[in-house]
Amino acid sequence: MIRRLGAFCCASILSAAIAVGQPAEPLRPEWCRQLPRPEYGKLERVLSDEPWFEIYRIRPGVFAIYEPKQFEEVISYLILGEKRAVLFDTGLGVGRISTTVARLTSLPVTVINSHTHFDHVGGNAEFQEIWNRDLPYTQQNMRGQPNVYSRDALAPERLCGPLPPGTKPESYSIRRWKSTHALQDGERVDLGGRELEVIYSPGHTPDSLALLDHKNGLLFTGDTFYPGPIYLFTPETDFAAYAQSVARLAALAPQIQLLLPAHNVPLAEPSYLRRLADAVQQVQSGKAKGQLVEGHQEYTFEGFSLLLAVKPPSSK
Ligand SMILES: [Zn+2]
């Protein structure tokens, strides 16, 4: 889940538009008006005829599959070796990501999920090989998400463009899927000429993990880091575990050239890891001052913020 707060517009914008007589322009939510993000202007776009996804070549053999028409702005990554490919997350399940992936590679594809929030597993059911941690939390999410939950993701204020033909918010749901291999911390996945190391990074969810491509200095961070408000307020978040995971990733920073986050933009400087670790420490020690935003406590730092649950008043 994500990612940009203060985004919800709509009543005030709508009334303003009517007041100045602009009914002809379709209403676009505030976050959508800010797209495209400038970072994308410098990237190499491929398969620009895809209707739902935008696809960018970030490095040789590394594609970002971005969903800019939905508020989450989720990003999945296709990582190619010489013999196999890994798809790190499968997005919202709105566009058919397996068809898009088949246009990018003919290699056999294994899905690895950064974690199993609905916006990262939406296309899992389209694939045979799906690797995850084996936790009760993960198993629960394998059952899919009923429409009553997922349809909110496609509410008008969360969309920034047309849905693919045939996709309807009333029937959108996350299909059931099955993990075919339990990943271990430190496990190395050999793609042929490229190796990915699995790094457990619990916190945002119990089953969060990052992928490290040592040779190329790439760290795929999932939702443990992205430039934006990082969601750390849901019941499945464990902030103490998150702090440990962030410290572990920050220690890797000297080996890393590029972070590839799962929302908003597909590249960030590795220096963010150290700054994120500092930020988490400041929150833990009580040094950072938060503010109440939309029912959550937001701690703002340069380039990102941490969005925590508001603690209930302690009873004496
Ligand atoms: Zn998430």
Residues whose N, C-alpha, C, O or C-beta is under 5 A from the ligand:
A	BS01	ZN	M1 H117 D223
